[in-house]
Amino acid sequence: MNFAEFISRAGSGRLTAGQQHRLFLMMEAGLVAQAVRHGDLVVATDATTGELDRLIEEGRRAHERLWQSNLPLAMRIAGETGRSRAVASEDLIQAACVGLAEALMRFDPRRGLKFSTYAWPAIRRRVAEELMGGDSSRPVWRRRTECAVDRREMTLTMELGRPPGDADIATDLGVDVAWVRDRRGRRGDVPIGEAWLLEQLMPRGDAAEPDEHWLTEARRQLPQLQRRIIDAHFGLGGRAVPRHRLAAELGISDRAVRRMELRALELMRDLAARHREES
C-alpha cells in the first residue's frame, strides 16, 4: 500500500484503548519474530518457521490498523500548525506521518499511557521541523530551541505517564520555567494536554452521531464566555484563534483566557465521562 492509499483510508476502523493495546503487543511480537526469523535475535524458542511468519504477518497488519486509526491525528496537527504558513500542505502531512511512524515504533503500551498523548509531541516536532525552513518570522536559533523543548516534552510524557508541565520540562533541561513557558506558549497548535478533545472531533465512522451529540451538549452547558473561548481555541464552527489574539479581542490577559479554558475543559471531561457511563 502506497502513501496516497494510506491517506485515503485515514481513520478507518476506529479503535478502543483496549484494541490499540492488543495491536501494539501484536506489532511488537511481529517485530521480535522478524528479528528471530532473520537471525538478528537469538533466543530459545521452539516456534516453527511457519509460526514465526504468521506472527510477522499479524504484526504487519496490526501496524497498518494502528497507522490508519491514528492518521487523522497527524493530519489535524499538520493542518492546524500549517495555517497561514508558506509551506505546502502535502509537505506538512508527510512530516506529520513521519512523526506518527516514529511514535508507533517507540511507544511502550505497558506504561499505561494513552498513545495519542505520547504521539502528539512526536508528530508536532516533525511538523515544526518542516516549518523551520519556510518560517522567517523567528530566528533559526529560536525555532531550534522550541524543537528542543518539544523533544523533551515527548520523552517526559512517556517517563511520567502524563503530559509534563512547564516546571517538569524546565527541571529536566536545567532552565528557568519562564524560558520553557515562552517557547511552549508561542506555538500555534493545540497543547498536548487537550489531545483528548481533538479525538472527539475526529471522524468516527458509525460512531460519529453519538460523539457529536455529547460534544454539542457539553458545549451547550458551558457559560457563554467559556463556550466562545473553547470554540475559538479549537476552531469549532470556524477557524482556530491563537490565545493571545483571543485575549486581545476580549480585553483580558492570556492567563485569564487559559484559566477559563481549563475550567471549560474540566467540565467537558466530566460530561464525557458521564456520557461513557450512560452508553
N, C-alpha and C positions, 0 to 999 in steps of 0.2 A: 504494500500500500504506500503510495507516494504522499508528499506533503499536502497537496491540494485535496486529496481524498480524506486525509486526516481532518483537515479544517472543515470540510463539508459535513463530517459526521460529528462535529463538536457537540458535546452534551448528550449524546445518545446513550441511553441506559443509565439514568441517574442512580447512584449507589448510596446505600445507607452506610453509616460509620462501620457497622459490623461487616458488611460486604467488602468495604475498602480494606479493612484489616485482614480479612482472609485472602484477598487478592494480593496484598503486599507479601504475605507469607508464601503464597504460591509463586510469586515472582522471584522471591529470594531463593526458594527451593530450586527453581529452574536455573538460576544463575550458578548455584552450587553444583547442580547436576551437570551443567555445561562445563564447568571447570574440571570436574572429575572425568567427564567423557573425553575431554581433550588432553588430559594428563597434566593440567595446570595445578591440580589439587590432588594430593594423595591422602586418602582416608580409607579406613577399614570398612568395607561395605560389601554386601552380597547382592546388591542390585544388578540386574542384568542390563545389557546394552539397551534392550527394548524399553525397560523400565526407566532408565535414565533419559532416553529420547522422549518418552511420554512426559516426564517431569519438565523437560526443556520446552516442549510444545505448550504445556499448560502454563508455564511461566511466561512464555511469549504472549499467549492470549490474555493472561492477567495484566501484563504490562499494557497491552493495547486497550483493554477496557478502562484501566486507570487513566490512561492518557486521554481517551475520548471523554470520559466523565469530567475530568478536571480542566479540559481545554477552554471552556467558557471563562474560567477564572483568569487564565493567561490572556485571552483575547480582551477581556474587560480591562485588565490592568494596562494593556497596550493602548487601548482606546482612550482611557481616562488620562493616562500620562502624556499621550501624544497630541492632545488637543492644543491647537494654536501653535504647534511646533512645525518647523520646516523639515520634517522627516517623513518619508513615505510610510504610510500605514503598514504596508507589506513588510518593510524592514523591522518595524516595531513588533509586529506579530511574530515574525521569525525569531527575534531576540527573546520575546516572551516565551516562545516554545522551547528555546534552548534552556531558559531558566526552569521551566516546568520539567524538562527531561532530567536536568541535574537534580532537582528536588526529588523526583521519583526514584532515582538511583541512590540517593543519600539518606532517604527517610528511614527511620527505625520505628516500625509500628509498635514495638514493645514498650516504648516510653510513655504511651498513653496520650500523646499529643495529637491533636487533630491535624490531618495532612494540610488542609487549606491554611492553617495558621503557620505551619512550617514553610509551605511553598510560597506564601505571599512575598516575603523579603527576597527570596531567591529569584523569583520572576521579576520583581521590581528592580533588582540590582542589574539584571541583564538589560532591561529596557532603559534604565538610566545610563548604562554604558553606551548603548546605541545612540542615545540622545547627545552624549558628550561631544561628538564630532560636529553636530549641527546646531548646538546652542552656544551662541556667542554672548549671551546676556550675563554670564557669570564666568570668572576666570577658571582656567583649567584646574588650577590647584584647588579651588573651592569645590568644583564638581568631584574631584578625586577624593576629597575628604568626606563628601556626602556618600560616595560609594563605599568608603571605608566604614562609615557608620552603618550602612546597610548590611555589609558583610558581617559585622559583629552582631547586629540585630538578628540575623539569620542563625548564627551559631548559638547565641544565648537563648533564642526561642526553643531550640532543641534541648539545651542543657537545663534550662529552668522549667520546661514543660508549660510555659506560658509566654505571652508577648512581654519582652522586657520593657521596663520604664526607662526614662532618660537617665535616672540615677544608676540603674543597673549597667547601662552601656558606658556611662562616664567612669564608674568604678573600674570596669573591665579595661578600658582604654587608658586610664590614668589621667583623665582630663576633667575640666570643670563641667558641671551639669549644664550650665548656660551654653557652653560650646556645643554640646550634643543637641540640646533643645533647638538651637538656632539652625542646625543642619537638618534636623528632622522636621521642623516646623515650616520650612520654606518649600517643601515638596508639594507638587500639585495633586498627587493622587491620595487615595483614602488611607488612613492609618491602619496598621496591621491588626490592631485590636478590634476593629469593626468589620473584619472579613466575613464574619458570620452573617451580617446583614446583606452583604453583596450576594452571598449564596442564595438567600431567599429571593433575590431579584432575578436570578438566572432562570432560563427556560428549564422546565422540569417535565416536559412531555405530558403524560396523562395526569401528573400530579400538579399541573400548573394552577388549576382553578382554586383548590383549597388554599394553596400558599398565597395566591393573590388576595384571597378573601381575608385571611388573617392579617396580612400586611396592611390592607386597606382599613380594616377595623382598628388595628393598632395605631395607625396614623390618625384616624378619626378621634381617638380618645386622647391624643396629645393636646396640651394647651396650644392655642393658635401660634404663639411665637416659637415654641419648640417645634411645632409641625413645619413652620416655614424654614427653620434652620436645618432640620433633617432633610426636607425636600431639596433645599439649595445645596447642601453638602454632598448628597448622594445623587443629585441630578434627577430626582423623581418628578416626572412630568415635564422635564426640560433639561437644560444644561447645568452641570455642576458648577458651583460658585466657590472659589477659594475662600477660606475662612477669613483672611484679613480683609478681603473685599466686602464680604457679608457684614463684618463688624463695622466697617465704614458706612455701609448703607443704613445699618440700624442705629448708628451713633453710640455704640458700646465698644468695649475692649475685646481683643481676641480671646482673652482669658474668660470673659463673661460668656462669649459665644461657646467656647469649649465646655464650660460648666453646664450650660443648657443642653448641649449635645449629649453629654454624659447622662444627665437626668433623663432625657428622652430615650436614649438607648437602653437604660436600665428598665424603664417602663416597658419598652418593646420586648426586651428579653423576657420579662415576667409574662407578658401576654403570649409570647411564642411558646414558653414552657407550658402555660395553661392550655394553649391550642393543641400541643402534642399530647398532653394528658387526656384531653377530651376526645381526641381522634385515635 
